[in-house]
């Protein structure tokens, strides 16, 4: 997180243009973990750069900009801990949501296996693509059962002009897809 684009840009501005004060609408916009937040606070203090935060409202450094005010230290500690807790809970909520969708057979991101599709009319339910790819999967299975190798099946699908979902421009059936 410490290498986020915004933080990198901030440090570049500090070095090149002599920034002496940073304003944030809320502390969690600066960092979402205590470790990174304290690293940035240390960076600001070392470079004598004031931090002014709107929510919660505080100014980081004293008037001489040589030390962190006690009240500000308390704010950074408290809100840094809360931001870390929220990040952990958010990750947990996403994981529970993905697991629930998977259990319900619904799309939750990532690649859909060949032969299936997303039915947007049924709340993103993953269904067999009976009209398209499922027929190809059955054909591949039959060819393999009849003794054709994976390499030859891939070549056969290519000869027939059957498209794969390959991202590459060739859109060629591969052994791994078979």
C-alpha positions in Angstrom: 0.0 0.0 0.0 2.9 2.3 0.7 3.7 2.3 -3.0 0.2 3.4 -4.1 0.3 5.8 -7.0 -1.1 8.7 -4.9 1.5 8.3 -2.2 4.3 8.1 -4.8 3.0 11.3 -6.4 2.8 13.0 -3.0 6.4 12.2 -2.3 7.4 13.4 -5.7 5.7 16.7 -5.2 7.3 17.1 -1.8 10.7 16.5 -3.3 10.3 18.6 -6.4 8.0 21.4 -5.4 8.5 22.0 -1.7 5.1 21.0 -0.5 4.8 21.9 3.2 1.2 20.9 4.0 -1.0 18.0 3.1 -4.8 18.1 3.4 -6.9 15.0 3.6 -10.7 14.8 3.9 -10.4 11.8 6.2 -7.5 9.9 7.6 -8.4 6.6 5.9 -7.8 8.3 2.5 -4.1 8.5 3.5 -3.7 4.9 4.4 -5.8 1.9 5.4 -3.4 0.1 7.7 -1.7 1.3 10.9 1.7 0.3 9.7 1.5 2.3 6.5 -0.2 5.2 8.2 2.5 5.5 10.8 5.2 5.2 8.1 3.6 8.2 6.3 3.2 10.1 9.5 6.9 9.5 10.2 7.7 10.7 6.6 5.7 13.9 7.1 7.3 14.6 10.5 10.8 13.9 9.2 10.3 16.3 6.3 8.4 18.9 8.5 5.3 18.7 6.4 2.1 19.5 8.2 -0.9 17.3 7.9 -4.4 18.7 8.2 -7.3 16.3 8.4 -11.0 17.2 8.1 -12.5 14.0 9.6 -11.5 13.7 12.4 -10.5 17.3 12.5 -6.8 17.7 13.6 -3.5 19.1 12.7 -0.6 16.7 13.0 2.5 18.7 13.9 3.0 21.5 16.5 3.7 25.1 15.3 7.4 24.5 14.9 6.7 21.3 12.9 9.2 19.3 14.9 7.0 17.0 16.8 3.6 15.3 16.7 1.0 16.8 19.0 -0.3 14.4 21.7 -3.9 14.8 20.5 -2.9 14.1 16.9 -0.9 11.0 17.9 -4.1 9.8 19.7 -6.2 10.5 16.6 -3.8 8.7 14.3 -3.6 5.7 16.6 -7.4 5.5 17.1 -8.4 6.1 13.5 -5.6 4.0 12.1 -6.8 1.1 14.2 -10.4 1.6 13.1 -9.3 1.7 9.4 -7.3 -1.5 9.8 -10.4 -3.2 11.5 -12.6 -2.0 8.7 -10.2 -3.3 6.0 -10.2 -6.7 7.7 -14.0 -6.8 8.0 -14.4 -5.7 4.4 -12.2 -8.5 3.2 -14.2 -10.9 5.3 -17.5 -9.6 3.9 -16.2 -10.0 0.3 -15.1 -13.6 1.0 -18.5 -14.5 2.6 -20.3 -12.9 -0.4 -18.2 -14.8 -2.9 -18.7 -18.1 -1.1 -22.4 -17.5 -0.9 -22.7 -16.7 -4.6 -20.5 -19.8 -5.4 -22.8 -22.0 -3.3 -25.8 -20.6 -5.1 -24.2 -21.3 -8.5 -23.9 -17.6 -9.3 -21.1 -15.7 -11.0 -18.7 -14.0 -8.6 -15.8 -13.1 -10.9 -13.1 -14.9 -12.8 -13.2 -17.1 -15.8 -16.2 -19.2 -16.5 -15.4 -22.8 -17.5 -15.8 -23.6 -21.2 -19.3 -24.9 -21.9 -21.0 -22.6 -19.3 -22.3 -19.1 -19.5 -23.8 -16.4 -17.2 -27.5 -16.1 -17.3 -28.1 -12.4 -16.5 -31.9 -12.9 -16.5 -31.5 -15.4 -13.6 -29.4 -13.1 -11.4 -26.1 -14.1 -12.9 -26.6 -17.9 -12.5 -24.0 -20.0 -14.1 -25.7 -22.4 -16.5 -24.7 -24.9 -19.2 -24.4 -23.2 -22.6 -26.6 -25.8 -24.4 -26.9 -23.7 -27.6 -23.1 -23.2 -28.0 -20.1 -24.4 -26.1 -21.7 -27.4 -24.3 -22.1 -29.1 -27.7 -18.4 -28.6 -28.4 -17.5 -30.0 -24.9 -19.6 -33.1 -25.6 -17.9 -33.5 -29.0 -14.4 -33.2 -27.4 -15.4 -35.8 -24.9 -16.6 -38.2 -27.6 -13.5 -37.8 -29.7 -11.3 -38.4 -26.6 -13.3 -41.5 -25.7 -12.8 -42.8 -29.2 -9.0 -42.6 -28.8 -8.1 -39.2 -30.2 -5.3 -37.5 -28.4 -5.7 -34.0 -26.8 -3.3 -32.5 -29.4 -5.3 -34.0 -32.3 -8.6 -32.9 -30.8 -7.2 -29.3 -30.5 -6.1 -29.5 -34.1 -9.4 -30.8 -35.2 -11.3 -28.0 -33.4 -9.1 -25.5 -35.1 -9.6 -27.0 -38.5 -13.4 -26.9 -38.0 -13.1 -23.2 -37.1 -14.5 -23.7 -33.6 -13.5 -20.7 -31.6 -12.0 -20.8 -28.1 -12.2 -18.1 -25.5 -8.5 -17.4 -25.8 -7.5 -13.9 -25.1 -4.7 -14.1 -27.6 -5.4 -13.0 -31.1 -5.2 -16.5 -32.6 -8.3 -17.7 -30.6 -6.9 -21.1 -31.3 -8.0 -24.2 -29.4 -5.1 -25.5 -27.2 -4.3 -28.7 -25.6 -4.9 -27.2 -22.1 -8.4 -26.1 -23.2 -9.1 -29.6 -24.4 
